């Protein structure tokens, strides 16, 4: 009887422990699931980090855009104000009238071009493309109702400048765009070691025929101490003088002759 009571008590205790365990298990599971769901929702709610654009990057972008606009403006100004001359190539387009249009017209030394229905030609030397367009429009107004005429500069060939002195490739070149003094020197291969960058000057012909020297301190421009603000005009001549290294080069150029003389003189 005592043994039966002991077994019954043990069974009751076991059932109580099992019931308690079953009662706590779902709560723990729910808590774990809730924690997992909260973590996922938090991760989902947080937006992905947006890369920040630094102030320097914004400044660089603005500077690049400003430089592009400035370059385009320089080119537009050059071709808008360009005065036509011999060897320039232009095209005349009359809207909806192909037989009156003409492409690839090379301006002759006389400066007179010839178009359909204009047998005497039109003098274009010294005029801009807009001025020539107005002249052609007036002439064609006799044959066409409200003619739409455009004149385009296909190739600039009359504007020339020269760079002489101590540069890598001195000579005369075509001015196909607006050029500063440093750009002209760069297109001539740059200043040699014997050149004096601080005493460069531009010779410019005046209305009275005299040449006016314009000093340009290229060395200061390269160092950022002066603006590159001197732009060439047609016919300008850039002079790059020599410096002390030129005298040294002259001396060294005689060394082979001196060495040859030692063979016959026995040295000196």
Secondary structure, 3 states (H helix, E strand, C coil): CHHHHHHHHHHHHHHHHHHHHHHHHHHHHHHHHHHHHHHHHHHHHCCCCCCCCCHHHHHHHHHHHHHHHHHHHHHHHHHHHCCCCCCCEEEEEECCCHHHCEEEEECCCCCEEEECCEEEEEECCCCCHHHHHHHHHHHHCCCCCCCCEEEEEEECCCCEEEEEECECCCEEEECCCCCEHHHHHHHCCCECCCECHHHEEEEEECCCCCEEEEEECHHHHHCCCCCCCCECCCCCEEEECECHHHHHHHHHHCHHHHHHHHHHHCCC
